[in-house]
Amino acid sequence: MMSGEIRGKTLSELRRARKNMMSAEWLAGLEGVSAAERTVAATTLLDVCMAIRRLENVGVVAIRRQLADNENELERGIRGLQRASERLHRVKTYLRAAAVLAATVGKVVKP
C-alpha cells in the first residue's frame, strides 16, 4: 500500500473512533464503569484526537519511511478497531483497540 493510502486509511479509522467515542451509545456505556475506567476512556479519546492532529499536520513525505516501516502494525490496529467498533457497547475492548492504533501513530509521528 502507498504511504498516502496508509495515512488516509489510518486517519479515517481514527476519525471514526473519535466519533464513536463521543456518541450517545458510548457515553451510556461509560455510565456503569468506575471512575478509573472513565479516566482511561477520556485519556484514550485524547490520545485518538492527538493522533488525528499529528497525522493531519504532517506531510506524507516527512513520514513516508515510518509509515512503510509500520504498515503491518497500522493495518492490524485498523482491523482491530474495525472489529471492536462492531461491538461498541464493549467499552474496554474498544478502548484497547483505539489505544493501540493511537500508540502506533505516536510511533510514526513523534510529537
Secondary structure as the mmCIF struct_conf table of DSSP 4:
data_model
#
loop_
_struct_conf.conf_type_id
_struct_conf.id
_struct_conf.beg_label_comp_id
_struct_conf.beg_label_asym_id
_struct_conf.beg_label_seq_id
_struct_conf.end_label_comp_id
_struct_conf.end_label_asym_id
_struct_conf.end_label_seq_id
HELX_RH_AL_P HELX_RH_AL_P1 SER A 3 ASN A 20
TURN_TY1_P TURN_TY1_P1 MET A 21 MET A 22
BEND BEND1 SER A 23 SER A 23
HELX_RH_AL_P HELX_RH_AL_P2 ALA A 24 LEU A 30
TURN_TY1_P TURN_TY1_P2 GLU A 31 GLY A 32
BEND BEND2 VAL A 33 VAL A 33
HELX_RH_AL_P HELX_RH_AL_P3 ALA A 35 ASN A 57
BEND BEND3 VAL A 58 VAL A 58
HELX_RH_AL_P HELX_RH_AL_P4 VAL A 60 ASP A 69
TURN_TY1_P TURN_TY1_P3 ASN A 70 ASN A 70
HELX_RH_AL_P HELX_RH_AL_P5 GLU A 71 SER A 85
TURN_TY1_P TURN_TY1_P4 GLU A 86 HIS A 89
HELX_RH_AL_P HELX_RH_AL_P6 VAL A 91 VAL A 108
BEND BEND4 VAL A 109 VAL A 109
#
